[in-house]
């Protein structure tokens, strides 16, 4: 189900859209650390979802499709 990864990428992009105008306004060291940590977290989220979308990693357990195999009696 790649649509969950696409939705998470869009949500991350939406948050970045609102954060971009505020990043250059940082004046104190604490603000620089905050925005630096925020951008690192954004890159981790974006990269993980992009890897899931490109099937480089397995999707989360709740998004994996179950494959049911028929059980047979082999005595």
C-alpha positions as CSV (number, residue, x, y, z in Angstrom):
1,X,0.0,0.0,0.0
2,X,2.1,2.9,-1.2
3,X,-0.6,5.4,-0.7
4,X,0.3,5.7,3.0
5,X,3.9,6.6,2.2
6,X,2.7,9.1,-0.4
7,X,0.4,10.7,2.2
8,X,3.2,10.9,4.7
9,X,5.5,12.5,2.1
10,X,2.8,15.1,1.3
11,X,2.3,15.9,5.0
12,X,6.0,16.3,5.5
13,X,6.2,18.6,2.5
14,X,3.2,20.6,3.9
15,X,5.0,21.1,7.2
16,X,8.1,22.2,5.4
17,X,6.1,24.7,3.3
18,X,5.0,26.4,6.5
19,X,8.4,26.2,8.2
20,X,10.5,27.6,5.4
21,X,9.6,31.3,5.9
22,X,10.4,31.0,9.6
23,X,13.8,29.4,9.3
24,X,15.7,32.5,8.2
25,X,14.2,34.6,11.0
26,X,16.1,32.6,13.6
27,X,18.3,34.9,15.7
28,X,19.4,33.0,18.8
29,X,21.6,29.9,19.1
30,X,18.6,28.0,20.6
31,X,16.6,28.8,17.5
32,X,19.3,27.6,15.2
33,X,19.5,24.3,17.1
34,X,15.8,23.9,17.0
35,X,15.5,24.5,13.2
36,X,18.6,22.3,12.6
37,X,17.0,19.4,14.6
38,X,13.7,20.0,12.9
39,X,15.3,19.8,9.5
40,X,17.2,16.6,10.4
41,X,14.0,15.1,11.6
42,X,12.3,16.2,8.4
43,X,15.0,14.5,6.3
44,X,14.7,11.3,8.3
45,X,11.0,11.2,7.9
46,X,11.1,12.1,4.2
47,X,13.9,9.7,3.4
48,X,12.3,6.7,5.2
49,X,9.0,7.2,3.4
50,X,10.8,7.7,0.1
51,X,12.6,4.4,0.7
52,X,9.4,2.7,1.5
53,X,7.8,4.1,-1.6
54,X,10.7,3.0,-3.8
55,X,10.5,-0.5,-2.1
56,X,14.1,-0.2,-0.8
57,X,12.8,-1.2,2.7
58,X,9.8,-3.2,4.0
59,X,6.7,-1.2,4.8
60,X,5.7,-1.0,8.5
61,X,4.1,-4.1,9.9
62,X,0.6,-2.7,9.9
63,X,0.8,-1.8,6.2
64,X,2.2,-5.2,5.0
65,X,-0.3,-7.3,3.1
66,X,-1.0,-10.7,4.6
67,X,-0.6,-13.7,2.3
68,X,-2.9,-16.5,3.4
69,X,-1.8,-20.0,2.5
70,X,-4.1,-22.8,2.5
71,X,-3.4,-25.3,5.2
72,X,-3.5,-29.0,4.2
73,X,-3.4,-32.2,6.1
74,X,-0.2,-34.0,5.1
75,X,-0.1,-37.1,7.3
